[in-house]
Amino acid sequence: MSKIRITQVRSAINRPKRQKLTLEALGLRKLNQTREMEASPQVLGMIEKVKHLLKVEEIKGK
């Protein structure tokens, strides 16, 4: 499976509670915080729900 790097670039203030909980489930609690994760279907689904708050990059492997 490929890896992806997600960064929170927009604030969760004034967002629905479900979106705030999704960001927390992805491990993002602060603005500009970055996380590297496996690109599983579950993670990709969560990213799709809050993609307007994130920057997503694919990590090239060896």
Buried (B, 14 or more C-beta within 10 A) or exposed (E): EEEBEBBBEEEBEEBEEEBBEBBEEBEBEEEEBEBEBEBEEEBEEBBEBBEEBBEEEEEEEE
